[in-house]
Amino acid sequence: MTKILVWSIDNFSISTFHSTSLKPSQNQGGLTAQQAAQSRLQLLKKVLLASQPDIFVVIEVTSGDNRLSDLATFTGGFDGCSFLLNYLRTECNINAGDWRLVPPLKVGTGSKAESVGVFYRGTFEEGQRYFTGPNLWSGGANGFSVEPSGATSGAYPGAAPGVPNIRNFLVPSGEKTRTIPANALHNPGIPEDQVAVRHQFRENNDDNTAGDYLDFQGTREPYMVSFTETNGTNVRNLTLFCIHAPDVSEYPDVFMTYLGETYDIVSPLKANETRLVCGNFNLNLLKSDGTDAESYQALTKHDYHVLLTPAGEPPTDLDSYRGYFATQIKDSDNTAASTFLWSDEDDKAYYPAYGYINNGVENLYSVDNILVYPFKDAPYDYKTTILNPVVGTPLDKVASPSGDPPQGTIAMEHDFTNAEDWPPAPTAPTWSSGAAKNLISWANYQHIKSTSDHFALYAEV
């Protein structure tokens, strides 16, 4: 069992969680940039301490597209990943010292270029977890991710003038480079600091062989990361495909068809392999009537199972039901009619989402998910949980509506620090000017939205 945390952190950069600036910034409650970053960092810590992940995936890491290398540019997103790795190893107190970071490579081109931060524990209670690629790294600070067949590998750079100590991402100070086990699916016998993410993919032929390279039409390709977990003679190969699909105006449904045509994603499982496709898909899980939109059909027809999914038929009244699936939130709206975190005299706002879900697009609020292949039937419990810091988790303040929407299992208190009797249930009190201003203040809603417009998603796989 591996605890996975996936969080799409909007425009993730060093400034998200760290700043030395003592100047006040807009929409940050009068705080300096340093104080605001520290506030966001405390929210991150709360999510991490609640979930205790083994693998932590950060979607939307910023990167440029101007390096003649596959590495992400050495700018804010890269620096943010380095900062977060050090934080995990020192101050965060979650298995401190054992955290490692997959060297961030860029995906997409031009203005769509980004990276992904994949942090992992190299050891766990029962054994070892190795980053295995699945590609090789050609070596140095200006290298490339290359397919293993016939390729030679080299190490990432250590400490050198003008170059980040990328080798330290994979080899903590004072430790030796580990060698990937002989029974690993990918790159057995290769040093762990000589393998790389895969971000170019081949089409799956009708006979489940690899065909020509797929053209993702300028969108961000999947970010494929493979691990091998060992426990004595037991071995499991865990493969992640991290996704940031194009937004709703750029046909994320077409992007989904590309995923369903990708050999590495849909070809038959290899020995002792479990695959995950996870991230921000920019497709809503539910139709406007609350039924399953079948947004992931391109993958479910290949035996993937959607972990955040409706269990039964939706109720007639969807006001409360939708909130149990919400992973995306919007900017605050102080009007009474918005029912943002309160009720209007003529319109009740229902726990757990009141009126803060959606992000400017109709029926677009449940866009993050984790899909797994193969799927384990009950009694196995994936413990899928949307870590909602607005109202806390699990979502059990009232009896669940019909349709058995997911409440989650991970315990985390809400992060409103200046609101009495929060969260209200089953409905929020009627709007008043003073209460509304307080609820959307930095101490309450605004610091959560400033951290990200998405909630983190957790599962045990």
C-alpha beads as a LAMMPS data file, in Angstrom:
LAMMPS data file: protein, C-alpha beads

461 atoms
460 bonds

1 atom types
1 bond types

-500.0 500.0 xlo xhi
-500.0 500.0 ylo yhi
-500.0 500.0 zlo zhi

Masses

1 110.0

Atoms # bond

1 1 1 0.000 0.000 0.000
2 1 1 1.408 3.357 -1.109
3 1 1 -0.102 6.653 -0.009
4 1 1 -0.415 9.026 -2.972
5 1 1 -1.146 12.761 -2.735
6 1 1 -1.808 14.709 -5.958
7 1 1 -2.237 18.489 -5.873
8 1 1 -2.622 20.869 -8.786
9 1 1 -1.056 24.008 -7.284
10 1 1 -1.787 26.904 -9.616
11 1 1 1.437 28.343 -11.125
12 1 1 3.597 26.641 -8.509
13 1 1 6.817 28.583 -7.966
14 1 1 9.294 29.430 -5.218
15 1 1 7.122 32.425 -4.305
16 1 1 4.157 30.160 -3.557
17 1 1 5.664 28.988 -0.287
18 1 1 8.783 31.121 0.232
19 1 1 9.581 34.807 -0.086
20 1 1 12.043 37.211 1.517
21 1 1 10.114 40.300 0.420
22 1 1 8.867 42.546 3.215
23 1 1 6.613 44.515 0.885
24 1 1 2.831 44.113 1.157
25 1 1 1.146 42.461 -1.805
26 1 1 -2.373 42.843 -3.154
27 1 1 -5.143 40.552 -1.902
28 1 1 -3.020 39.154 0.913
29 1 1 -4.734 40.699 3.914
30 1 1 -2.164 43.442 4.339
31 1 1 0.591 40.878 4.873
32 1 1 4.041 41.108 3.383
33 1 1 4.887 38.645 0.625
34 1 1 7.029 36.787 3.166
35 1 1 4.164 36.477 5.651
36 1 1 1.692 35.428 2.960
37 1 1 4.052 32.725 1.675
38 1 1 4.500 31.453 5.232
39 1 1 0.720 31.290 5.619
40 1 1 0.422 29.191 2.468
41 1 1 3.281 26.975 3.667
42 1 1 1.415 26.265 6.890
43 1 1 -1.611 25.164 4.867
44 1 1 0.619 22.861 2.813
45 1 1 2.038 21.422 6.030
46 1 1 -1.473 20.798 7.328
47 1 1 -2.381 18.832 4.195
48 1 1 0.871 16.850 4.339
49 1 1 0.574 16.010 8.021
50 1 1 -3.019 14.863 7.539
51 1 1 -2.227 12.652 4.554
52 1 1 1.319 11.434 5.407
53 1 1 2.055 10.636 1.743
54 1 1 4.707 8.297 0.385
55 1 1 4.560 10.021 -3.009
56 1 1 3.558 13.673 -3.413
57 1 1 2.786 14.940 -6.927
58 1 1 2.619 18.682 -7.623
59 1 1 0.944 19.535 -10.932
60 1 1 1.442 22.946 -12.631
61 1 1 5.093 23.593 -11.752
62 1 1 6.113 26.651 -13.762
63 1 1 8.872 26.350 -16.365
64 1 1 10.079 28.164 -19.424
65 1 1 10.897 26.576 -22.763
66 1 1 14.283 28.104 -23.552
67 1 1 16.813 25.472 -22.455
68 1 1 18.517 23.169 -24.931
69 1 1 17.852 20.328 -22.529
70 1 1 14.881 18.355 -21.267
71 1 1 15.309 19.739 -17.753
72 1 1 12.850 22.380 -16.628
73 1 1 14.321 25.863 -16.674
74 1 1 16.245 26.853 -13.552
75 1 1 13.630 29.427 -12.611
76 1 1 10.807 29.800 -10.087
77 1 1 9.176 26.394 -10.470
78 1 1 12.481 24.515 -10.307
79 1 1 13.557 26.580 -7.294
80 1 1 10.177 25.923 -5.681
81 1 1 10.656 22.166 -6.028
82 1 1 14.130 22.429 -4.506
83 1 1 12.761 24.493 -1.610
84 1 1 9.932 22.051 -0.993
85 1 1 12.324 19.088 -1.028
86 1 1 14.467 20.744 1.633
87 1 1 11.332 21.544 3.642
88 1 1 10.221 17.908 3.516
89 1 1 13.693 16.770 4.578
90 1 1 13.944 19.153 7.519
91 1 1 11.063 21.177 8.964
92 1 1 7.973 19.238 7.912
93 1 1 8.649 16.234 10.163
94 1 1 7.190 13.635 7.799
95 1 1 9.953 11.015 7.684
96 1 1 12.443 13.866 7.510
97 1 1 15.693 13.203 5.678
98 1 1 14.357 10.424 3.500
99 1 1 12.558 12.496 0.865
100 1 1 13.787 12.556 -2.725
101 1 1 12.728 14.460 -5.834
102 1 1 12.479 13.203 -9.392
103 1 1 14.519 15.741 -11.428
104 1 1 11.885 18.019 -13.016
105 1 1 11.707 17.879 -16.805
106 1 1 9.580 20.167 -18.945
107 1 1 6.481 19.116 -20.857
108 1 1 4.631 21.158 -23.451
109 1 1 6.062 23.946 -25.569
110 1 1 6.014 27.734 -25.625
111 1 1 3.543 29.316 -23.230
112 1 1 2.171 25.878 -22.300
113 1 1 5.508 24.584 -20.988
114 1 1 5.387 23.338 -17.403
115 1 1 6.887 20.673 -15.205
116 1 1 5.719 18.340 -12.450
117 1 1 7.173 17.909 -8.978
118 1 1 7.248 14.258 -7.908
119 1 1 8.535 13.824 -4.354
120 1 1 8.942 10.355 -2.864
121 1 1 10.162 8.538 0.221
122 1 1 13.105 6.322 -0.686
123 1 1 12.524 4.039 2.279
124 1 1 9.362 3.005 4.067
125 1 1 8.471 0.732 6.956
126 1 1 8.663 -2.489 4.959
127 1 1 11.347 -1.775 2.370
128 1 1 12.786 0.487 -0.328
129 1 1 11.287 2.632 -3.081
130 1 1 13.467 3.357 -6.134
131 1 1 12.942 5.866 -8.932
132 1 1 13.483 3.794 -12.082
133 1 1 12.743 6.190 -14.950
134 1 1 11.508 4.644 -17.201
135 1 1 13.998 6.522 -19.396
136 1 1 17.727 7.097 -18.994
137 1 1 19.391 10.467 -18.438
138 1 1 22.104 11.243 -20.984
139 1 1 24.154 13.061 -18.338
140 1 1 24.972 16.525 -17.014
141 1 1 22.982 19.732 -16.662
142 1 1 22.185 19.941 -20.375
143 1 1 21.196 16.349 -20.956
144 1 1 18.120 14.659 -22.350
145 1 1 15.687 11.929 -21.430
146 1 1 16.333 8.989 -23.778
147 1 1 14.687 5.613 -24.240
148 1 1 16.832 2.851 -22.718
149 1 1 17.218 0.742 -25.851
150 1 1 20.811 1.194 -27.012
151 1 1 21.338 4.393 -25.005
152 1 1 24.073 5.232 -22.534
153 1 1 23.376 7.026 -19.280
154 1 1 25.124 9.619 -17.152
155 1 1 24.554 11.232 -13.786
156 1 1 22.787 14.500 -13.065
157 1 1 25.144 17.305 -11.997
158 1 1 26.228 17.748 -8.404
159 1 1 27.164 21.052 -6.803
160 1 1 28.865 23.311 -9.356
161 1 1 28.961 27.066 -10.079
162 1 1 25.784 28.202 -11.821
163 1 1 24.162 24.755 -11.764
164 1 1 21.711 23.352 -9.190
165 1 1 22.811 20.284 -7.251
166 1 1 20.355 18.017 -9.026
167 1 1 22.116 14.841 -7.945
168 1 1 21.203 15.734 -4.354
169 1 1 17.534 15.456 -5.339
170 1 1 18.061 11.699 -5.680
171 1 1 21.004 11.123 -3.336
172 1 1 20.545 12.840 0.046
173 1 1 23.687 14.275 1.622
174 1 1 25.811 11.623 3.296
175 1 1 24.232 8.747 1.381
176 1 1 25.530 6.685 -1.514
177 1 1 23.849 6.375 -4.888
178 1 1 21.514 3.399 -4.904
179 1 1 21.436 0.866 -7.735
180 1 1 18.043 -0.084 -9.162
181 1 1 17.260 -3.705 -8.173
182 1 1 17.808 -6.538 -10.611
183 1 1 14.103 -7.489 -10.519
184 1 1 12.841 -3.978 -11.373
185 1 1 10.660 -3.519 -14.455
186 1 1 12.730 -0.598 -15.747
187 1 1 16.500 -0.079 -15.835
188 1 1 17.694 -2.851 -13.487
189 1 1 21.309 -2.405 -12.429
190 1 1 21.408 1.310 -13.363
191 1 1 22.298 3.927 -10.706
192 1 1 19.206 5.785 -9.503
193 1 1 20.780 9.148 -10.404
194 1 1 21.049 8.171 -14.088
195 1 1 17.378 7.621 -14.962
196 1 1 14.730 10.087 -16.135
197 1 1 11.043 10.751 -16.634
198 1 1 9.485 9.865 -20.014
199 1 1 7.561 12.584 -21.847
200 1 1 7.471 11.331 -25.440
201 1 1 5.139 8.476 -26.257
202 1 1 4.267 5.976 -28.924
203 1 1 0.861 5.007 -30.241
204 1 1 -0.659 1.716 -29.134
205 1 1 -1.178 -0.515 -32.169
206 1 1 -4.164 -2.845 -32.506
207 1 1 -1.960 -5.787 -31.476
208 1 1 -0.766 -3.905 -28.352
209 1 1 2.663 -3.165 -29.759
210 1 1 4.293 0.262 -29.761
211 1 1 3.796 2.245 -32.952
212 1 1 4.877 5.668 -34.155
213 1 1 5.388 8.624 -31.841
214 1 1 2.174 10.393 -30.859
215 1 1 1.708 14.081 -31.598
216 1 1 -0.051 15.776 -28.687
217 1 1 -0.671 18.861 -30.852
218 1 1 1.223 21.304 -28.657
219 1 1 -0.519 20.320 -25.415
220 1 1 1.393 19.122 -22.365
221 1 1 2.305 15.481 -22.730
222 1 1 1.810 13.026 -19.861
223 1 1 4.643 12.930 -17.337
224 1 1 5.547 9.279 -16.856
225 1 1 7.402 8.339 -13.667
226 1 1 8.179 4.754 -12.675
227 1 1 9.103 3.320 -9.293
228 1 1 10.022 -0.097 -7.975
229 1 1 9.087 -0.937 -4.393
230 1 1 10.843 -3.841 -2.694
231 1 1 10.099 -5.750 0.495
232 1 1 12.509 -8.622 0.880
233 1 1 12.011 -10.751 -2.218
234 1 1 8.674 -9.082 -3.026
235 1 1 8.589 -6.398 -5.692
236 1 1 5.980 -4.021 -7.081
237 1 1 6.393 -1.723 -10.068
238 1 1 4.388 1.483 -9.744
239 1 1 3.940 3.687 -12.822
240 1 1 2.470 7.198 -12.629
241 1 1 1.215 9.296 -15.535
242 1 1 0.844 12.850 -14.235
243 1 1 -1.609 14.972 -16.213
244 1 1 -2.368 18.660 -16.711
245 1 1 -4.876 18.648 -19.552
246 1 1 -5.564 21.749 -21.667
247 1 1 -8.293 24.019 -20.369
248 1 1 -11.911 23.778 -21.421
249 1 1 -11.458 26.109 -24.409
250 1 1 -8.751 23.857 -25.893
251 1 1 -10.625 20.549 -26.082
252 1 1 -9.520 18.479 -23.082
253 1 1 -11.794 15.696 -24.380
254 1 1 -9.562 15.385 -27.458
255 1 1 -6.539 15.217 -25.163
256 1 1 -8.251 12.371 -23.330
257 1 1 -8.485 10.403 -26.578
258 1 1 -4.706 10.803 -26.956
259 1 1 -4.253 9.236 -23.521
260 1 1 -6.399 6.299 -24.614
261 1 1 -4.106 5.785 -27.619
262 1 1 -0.812 5.889 -25.692
263 1 1 1.072 2.587 -25.601
264 1 1 2.644 3.070 -22.180
265 1 1 -0.759 3.871 -20.672
266 1 1 -3.094 1.290 -22.230
267 1 1 -0.926 -1.662 -23.278
268 1 1 -1.211 -4.799 -21.107
269 1 1 0.337 -4.562 -17.653
270 1 1 3.882 -5.792 -17.220
271 1 1 4.993 -8.073 -14.382
272 1 1 3.964 -6.863 -10.908
273 1 1 2.892 -3.493 -12.292
274 1 1 0.269 -1.031 -11.052
275 1 1 -0.469 2.082 -13.127
276 1 1 -1.974 5.402 -12.093
277 1 1 -3.166 8.252 -14.293
278 1 1 -3.593 11.273 -12.062
279 1 1 -3.887 15.045 -12.055
280 1 1 -6.035 17.832 -13.474
281 1 1 -8.079 16.627 -16.451
282 1 1 -10.173 19.808 -16.947
283 1 1 -13.236 17.634 -17.610
284 1 1 -16.064 17.539 -15.110
285 1 1 -16.781 14.199 -13.482
286 1 1 -20.552 14.755 -13.476
287 1 1 -23.118 16.010 -15.961
288 1 1 -25.302 18.967 -15.024
289 1 1 -27.967 16.496 -13.831
290 1 1 -25.488 14.834 -11.465
291 1 1 -25.043 11.613 -13.422
292 1 1 -21.651 10.277 -14.461
293 1 1 -20.335 12.262 -17.447
294 1 1 -18.114 9.300 -18.445
295 1 1 -15.294 11.781 -18.989
296 1 1 -12.683 9.044 -18.576
297 1 1 -14.160 6.510 -20.996
298 1 1 -11.013 6.557 -23.149
299 1 1 -9.211 4.957 -20.194
300 1 1 -11.958 2.990 -18.461
301 1 1 -12.455 0.928 -21.615
302 1 1 -8.858 -0.200 -21.051
303 1 1 -9.670 -1.417 -17.518
304 1 1 -8.709 1.719 -15.600
305 1 1 -10.958 2.500 -12.643
306 1 1 -11.835 6.051 -11.574
307 1 1 -11.249 6.439 -7.823
308 1 1 -13.260 9.629 -7.319
309 1 1 -16.560 8.478 -8.774
310 1 1 -20.302 8.438 -8.005
311 1 1 -21.451 5.273 -6.252
312 1 1 -25.158 5.471 -7.075
313 1 1 -27.881 7.480 -8.752
314 1 1 -27.837 11.181 -7.836
315 1 1 -30.643 12.744 -5.803
316 1 1 -33.187 15.066 -7.382
317 1 1 -31.814 18.019 -5.409
318 1 1 -28.154 18.439 -6.345
319 1 1 -27.336 21.506 -4.234
320 1 1 -25.560 19.485 -1.552
321 1 1 -24.572 16.456 -3.656
322 1 1 -22.215 18.301 -6.035
323 1 1 -20.087 19.567 -3.190
324 1 1 -18.876 16.093 -2.276
325 1 1 -17.090 15.843 -5.637
326 1 1 -15.697 19.394 -5.821
327 1 1 -11.946 19.744 -6.367
328 1 1 -11.866 23.268 -7.839
329 1 1 -12.877 26.572 -6.247
330 1 1 -13.419 30.125 -7.418
331 1 1 -12.588 33.696 -6.465
332 1 1 -14.618 35.092 -3.600
333 1 1 -17.878 36.940 -4.249
334 1 1 -19.208 39.162 -1.471
335 1 1 -22.768 39.550 -2.762
336 1 1 -25.666 37.993 -0.877
337 1 1 -26.996 36.352 -4.044
338 1 1 -23.704 34.523 -4.637
339 1 1 -24.410 32.295 -1.587
340 1 1 -20.620 32.013 -1.522
341 1 1 -20.245 30.951 2.105
342 1 1 -23.683 32.013 3.290
343 1 1 -27.345 31.740 2.372
344 1 1 -29.492 34.336 0.654
345 1 1 -32.967 35.009 2.007
346 1 1 -34.437 33.283 -1.048
347 1 1 -31.699 30.730 -1.724
348 1 1 -30.108 28.394 0.807
349 1 1 -26.416 27.455 0.554
350 1 1 -25.803 23.823 1.444
351 1 1 -22.812 22.152 3.090
352 1 1 -20.180 21.230 1.965
353 1 1 -19.695 23.495 -1.066
354 1 1 -22.159 26.353 -0.447
355 1 1 -21.373 28.655 -3.409
356 1 1 -17.570 28.533 -3.660
357 1 1 -17.162 25.763 -6.261
358 1 1 -16.755 26.161 -10.025
359 1 1 -14.126 28.438 -11.503
360 1 1 -15.914 30.693 -13.956
361 1 1 -17.101 27.856 -16.212
362 1 1 -20.550 26.320 -15.845
363 1 1 -20.499 22.777 -14.458
364 1 1 -16.711 22.609 -14.044
365 1 1 -15.839 21.874 -10.441
366 1 1 -14.749 18.211 -10.232
367 1 1 -11.771 18.039 -12.587
368 1 1 -9.033 16.297 -10.570
369 1 1 -8.893 12.530 -10.291
370 1 1 -6.822 9.384 -9.915
371 1 1 -7.367 6.333 -12.124
372 1 1 -5.847 2.961 -11.244
373 1 1 -5.141 -0.225 -13.211
374 1 1 -5.571 -2.960 -12.077
375 1 1 -8.404 -2.240 -9.645
376 1 1 -8.804 -4.070 -6.337
377 1 1 -12.395 -4.888 -5.400
378 1 1 -13.810 -4.570 -1.891
379 1 1 -12.909 -5.118 0.871
380 1 1 -9.820 -3.193 -0.281
381 1 1 -10.291 0.491 0.531
382 1 1 -8.441 3.087 -1.541
383 1 1 -9.432 5.727 1.064
384 1 1 -9.933 8.287 -1.696
385 1 1 -10.248 11.717 -0.093
386 1 1 -10.550 15.286 -1.355
387 1 1 -8.564 17.241 1.233
388 1 1 -10.871 20.248 1.545
389 1 1 -9.403 22.918 3.869
390 1 1 -12.501 25.121 3.553
391 1 1 -14.768 22.789 5.550
392 1 1 -12.390 19.996 6.585
393 1 1 -12.529 16.271 5.933
394 1 1 -14.134 13.812 6.039
395 1 1 -17.300 15.482 4.767
396 1 1 -19.466 14.090 7.533
397 1 1 -21.028 17.090 9.256
398 1 1 -24.487 16.013 8.061
399 1 1 -26.020 12.742 6.937
400 1 1 -24.841 11.981 3.426
401 1 1 -27.428 12.710 0.700
402 1 1 -28.830 9.859 -1.362
403 1 1 -26.506 8.558 -4.054
404 1 1 -23.754 7.860 -1.506
405 1 1 -21.336 10.641 -2.548
406 1 1 -17.728 10.253 -1.313
407 1 1 -17.085 11.709 2.126
408 1 1 -13.424 10.721 2.273
409 1 1 -11.632 9.083 5.184
410 1 1 -8.593 11.248 5.974
411 1 1 -9.131 13.502 8.995
412 1 1 -8.175 17.157 8.501
413 1 1 -9.700 20.166 10.218
414 1 1 -10.793 23.186 8.177
415 1 1 -8.264 26.020 7.924
416 1 1 -10.523 28.963 8.723
417 1 1 -8.728 30.635 11.627
418 1 1 -11.160 33.446 12.414
419 1 1 -14.696 32.103 12.000
420 1 1 -17.025 30.993 14.774
421 1 1 -19.010 27.753 14.530
422 1 1 -17.462 26.871 11.193
423 1 1 -18.478 25.037 9.025
424 1 1 -22.249 25.503 9.269
425 1 1 -24.454 22.572 8.269
426 1 1 -26.768 21.623 6.668
427 1 1 -27.078 25.214 5.407
428 1 1 -25.101 28.395 5.959
429 1 1 -26.581 31.372 7.856
430 1 1 -28.117 34.247 5.919
431 1 1 -25.718 36.843 4.498
432 1 1 -24.665 39.868 6.472
433 1 1 -22.037 42.349 5.362
434 1 1 -19.688 41.981 8.320
435 1 1 -19.830 38.198 8.451
436 1 1 -19.304 37.917 4.695
437 1 1 -16.205 40.128 4.759
438 1 1 -14.786 38.042 7.571
439 1 1 -15.428 34.717 5.831
440 1 1 -13.669 35.771 2.625
441 1 1 -10.771 37.431 4.474
442 1 1 -7.177 36.204 4.264
443 1 1 -7.465 34.460 7.631
444 1 1 -10.313 32.364 6.298
445 1 1 -11.050 31.716 2.605
446 1 1 -8.545 33.916 0.798
447 1 1 -5.317 32.239 1.938
448 1 1 -6.722 28.886 0.771
449 1 1 -7.592 30.238 -2.673
450 1 1 -4.215 32.013 -2.814
451 1 1 -2.477 28.671 -2.318
452 1 1 -4.380 27.001 -5.157
453 1 1 -7.760 26.937 -6.853
454 1 1 -7.657 23.133 -6.556
455 1 1 -7.874 20.793 -3.589
456 1 1 -5.393 17.969 -3.099
457 1 1 -6.592 14.422 -3.795
458 1 1 -5.433 11.390 -1.797
459 1 1 -5.565 7.645 -2.354
460 1 1 -3.882 4.505 -1.026
461 1 1 -2.832 2.241 -3.864

Bonds

1 1 1 2
2 1 2 3
3 1 3 4
4 1 4 5
5 1 5 6
6 1 6 7
7 1 7 8
8 1 8 9
9 1 9 10
10 1 10 11
11 1 11 12
12 1 12 13
13 1 13 14
14 1 14 15
15 1 15 16
16 1 16 17
17 1 17 18
18 1 18 19
19 1 19 20
20 1 20 21
21 1 21 22
22 1 22 23
23 1 23 24
24 1 24 25
25 1 25 26
26 1 26 27
27 1 27 28
28 1 28 29
29 1 29 30
30 1 30 31
31 1 31 32
32 1 32 33
33 1 33 34
34 1 34 35
35 1 35 36
36 1 36 37
37 1 37 38
38 1 38 39
39 1 39 40
40 1 40 41
41 1 41 42
42 1 42 43
43 1 43 44
44 1 44 45
45 1 45 46
46 1 46 47
47 1 47 48
48 1 48 49
49 1 49 50
50 1 50 51
51 1 51 52
52 1 52 53
53 1 53 54
54 1 54 55
55 1 55 56
56 1 56 57
57 1 57 58
58 1 58 59
59 1 59 60
60 1 60 61
61 1 61 62
62 1 62 63
63 1 63 64
64 1 64 65
65 1 65 66
66 1 66 67
67 1 67 68
68 1 68 69
69 1 69 70
70 1 70 71
71 1 71 72
72 1 72 73
73 1 73 74
74 1 74 75
75 1 75 76
76 1 76 77
77 1 77 78
78 1 78 79
79 1 79 80
80 1 80 81
81 1 81 82
82 1 82 83
83 1 83 84
84 1 84 85
85 1 85 86
86 1 86 87
87 1 87 88
88 1 88 89
89 1 89 90
90 1 90 91
91 1 91 92
92 1 92 93
93 1 93 94
94 1 94 95
95 1 95 96
96 1 96 97
97 1 97 98
98 1 98 99
99 1 99 100
100 1 100 101
101 1 101 102
102 1 102 103
103 1 103 104
104 1 104 105
105 1 105 106
106 1 106 107
107 1 107 108
108 1 108 109
109 1 109 110
110 1 110 111
111 1 111 112
112 1 112 113
113 1 113 114
114 1 114 115
115 1 115 116
116 1 116 117
117 1 117 118
118 1 118 119
119 1 119 120
120 1 120 121
121 1 121 122
122 1 122 123
123 1 123 124
124 1 124 125
125 1 125 126
126 1 126 127
127 1 127 128
128 1 128 129
129 1 129 130
130 1 130 131
131 1 131 132
132 1 132 133
133 1 133 134
134 1 134 135
135 1 135 136
136 1 136 137
137 1 137 138
138 1 138 139
139 1 139 140
140 1 140 141
141 1 141 142
142 1 142 143
143 1 143 144
144 1 144 145
145 1 145 146
146 1 146 147
147 1 147 148
148 1 148 149
149 1 149 150
150 1 150 151
151 1 151 152
152 1 152 153
153 1 153 154
154 1 154 155
155 1 155 156
156 1 156 157
157 1 157 158
158 1 158 159
159 1 159 160
160 1 160 161
161 1 161 162
162 1 162 163
163 1 163 164
164 1 164 165
165 1 165 166
166 1 166 167
167 1 167 168
168 1 168 169
169 1 169 170
170 1 170 171
171 1 171 172
172 1 172 173
173 1 173 174
174 1 174 175
175 1 175 176
176 1 176 177
177 1 177 178
178 1 178 179
179 1 179 180
180 1 180 181
181 1 181 182
182 1 182 183
183 1 183 184
184 1 184 185
185 1 185 186
186 1 186 187
187 1 187 188
188 1 188 189
189 1 189 190
190 1 190 191
191 1 191 192
192 1 192 193
193 1 193 194
194 1 194 195
195 1 195 196
196 1 196 197
197 1 197 198
198 1 198 199
199 1 199 200
200 1 200 201
201 1 201 202
202 1 202 203
203 1 203 204
204 1 204 205
205 1 205 206
206 1 206 207
207 1 207 208
208 1 208 209
209 1 209 210
210 1 210 211
211 1 211 212
212 1 212 213
213 1 213 214
214 1 214 215
215 1 215 216
216 1 216 217
217 1 217 218
218 1 218 219
219 1 219 220
220 1 220 221
221 1 221 222
222 1 222 223
223 1 223 224
224 1 224 225
225 1 225 226
226 1 226 227
227 1 227 228
228 1 228 229
229 1 229 230
230 1 230 231
231 1 231 232
232 1 232 233
233 1 233 234
234 1 234 235
235 1 235 236
236 1 236 237
237 1 237 238
238 1 238 239
239 1 239 240
240 1 240 241
241 1 241 242
242 1 242 243
243 1 243 244
244 1 244 245
245 1 245 246
246 1 246 247
247 1 247 248
248 1 248 249
249 1 249 250
250 1 250 251
251 1 251 252
252 1 252 253
253 1 253 254
254 1 254 255
255 1 255 256
256 1 256 257
257 1 257 258
258 1 258 259
259 1 259 260
260 1 260 261
261 1 261 262
262 1 262 263
263 1 263 264
264 1 264 265
265 1 265 266
266 1 266 267
267 1 267 268
268 1 268 269
269 1 269 270
270 1 270 271
271 1 271 272
272 1 272 273
273 1 273 274
274 1 274 275
275 1 275 276
276 1 276 277
277 1 277 278
278 1 278 279
279 1 279 280
280 1 280 281
281 1 281 282
282 1 282 283
283 1 283 284
284 1 284 285
285 1 285 286
286 1 286 287
287 1 287 288
288 1 288 289
289 1 289 290
290 1 290 291
291 1 291 292
292 1 292 293
293 1 293 294
294 1 294 295
295 1 295 296
296 1 296 297
297 1 297 298
298 1 298 299
299 1 299 300
300 1 300 301
301 1 301 302
302 1 302 303
303 1 303 304
304 1 304 305
305 1 305 306
306 1 306 307
307 1 307 308
308 1 308 309
309 1 309 310
310 1 310 311
311 1 311 312
312 1 312 313
313 1 313 314
314 1 314 315
315 1 315 316
316 1 316 317
317 1 317 318
318 1 318 319
319 1 319 320
320 1 320 321
321 1 321 322
322 1 322 323
323 1 323 324
324 1 324 325
325 1 325 326
326 1 326 327
327 1 327 328
328 1 328 329
329 1 329 330
330 1 330 331
331 1 331 332
332 1 332 333
333 1 333 334
334 1 334 335
335 1 335 336
336 1 336 337
337 1 337 338
338 1 338 339
339 1 339 340
340 1 340 341
341 1 341 342
342 1 342 343
343 1 343 344
344 1 344 345
345 1 345 346
346 1 346 347
347 1 347 348
348 1 348 349
349 1 349 350
350 1 350 351
351 1 351 352
352 1 352 353
353 1 353 354
354 1 354 355
355 1 355 356
356 1 356 357
357 1 357 358
358 1 358 359
359 1 359 360
360 1 360 361
361 1 361 362
362 1 362 363
363 1 363 364
364 1 364 365
365 1 365 366
366 1 366 367
367 1 367 368
368 1 368 369
369 1 369 370
370 1 370 371
371 1 371 372
372 1 372 373
373 1 373 374
374 1 374 375
375 1 375 376
376 1 376 377
377 1 377 378
378 1 378 379
379 1 379 380
380 1 380 381
381 1 381 382
382 1 382 383
383 1 383 384
384 1 384 385
385 1 385 386
386 1 386 387
387 1 387 388
388 1 388 389
389 1 389 390
390 1 390 391
391 1 391 392
392 1 392 393
393 1 393 394
394 1 394 395
395 1 395 396
396 1 396 397
397 1 397 398
398 1 398 399
399 1 399 400
400 1 400 401
401 1 401 402
402 1 402 403
403 1 403 404
404 1 404 405
405 1 405 406
406 1 406 407
407 1 407 408
408 1 408 409
409 1 409 410
410 1 410 411
411 1 411 412
412 1 412 413
413 1 413 414
414 1 414 415
415 1 415 416
416 1 416 417
417 1 417 418
418 1 418 419
419 1 419 420
420 1 420 421
421 1 421 422
422 1 422 423
423 1 423 424
424 1 424 425
425 1 425 426
426 1 426 427
427 1 427 428
428 1 428 429
429 1 429 430
430 1 430 431
431 1 431 432
432 1 432 433
433 1 433 434
434 1 434 435
435 1 435 436
436 1 436 437
437 1 437 438
438 1 438 439
439 1 439 440
440 1 440 441
441 1 441 442
442 1 442 443
443 1 443 444
444 1 444 445
445 1 445 446
446 1 446 447
447 1 447 448
448 1 448 449
449 1 449 450
450 1 450 451
451 1 451 452
452 1 452 453
453 1 453 454
454 1 454 455
455 1 455 456
456 1 456 457
457 1 457 458
458 1 458 459
459 1 459 460
460 1 460 461
